[in-house]
Amino acid sequence: MKKLLYVFALAGLFGFASCDSPAEDRAEEMEDQAEDTADEMEDAAEDADTSAVI
């Protein structure tokens, strides 16, 4: 009987752990935005004319 309860408790914990939270979704969105911004900054740095006119 104890093993059966242990199995059900473990299955419940796995189900609970697989749920997404709104905070996790927001963190992923912020990470994506940061990556996009970093890519844009890299592109702008590559396109910038850094030659000096003397």
HUNOR-V831734 format. One record per residue. PHI is phi in whole degrees, -180 to 180 (none if undefined). Layout:
PHI + PHI
//
This chain:
none + -65 + -65 + -65 + -65 + -62 + -64 + -67 + -65 + -65 + -63 + -65 + -67 + -64 + -65 + -68 + -69 + -83 + -73 + -91 + -106 + -60 + -65 + -66 + -63 + -65 + -65 + -66 + -64 + -65 + -65 + -63 + -64 + -65 + -64 + -63 + -63 + -64 + -63 + -64 + -67 + -64 + -63 + -66 + -68 + -69 + -81 + -67 + -87 + -105 + -75 + -97 + -97 + -115
//
